[in-house]
């Protein structure tokens, strides 16, 4: 694995660590009708985090540890701001995984990154719909 590919995976893992943390904040403020969605999205980010750790471990490379805490980029106090934070989280993870797609040399890494990018874009669309954004999807997800 090249240093470039490894760094991109490290960045994506960092985005997944931050996403899991942020979904804890989202869960604390989401409406009752969003709890199942929050639980599903949290589980998806945990699975992607764990899968990324497995990739890095399998390549014999270092695996960065999560930070003890993360700064939430917007104040969250109600279901609407929780949905806003979820959109930011999914945007950030899409950007990180798109970078992996662009830098991956191994086909398996590229496939993993495409799947992760697609999943992030789908989750972002869910939250955009919750907020009433039309259209809920974005062309070329993960583009900074």
ABEGO torsion letter per residue (X at the ends): XBAAAAAAAAAAAAAAAAAAAAAAAAAAABBAAAAAAAAAAAAAAAAAAAAAAAAAAAAGBBBBBBBABBBBABBBABAAAAAAAAAAAAAAAAAAAAAAAAABABAAAAAAAAAAAAAAAAAAAAAAAAAGBOBABBBGBGBX
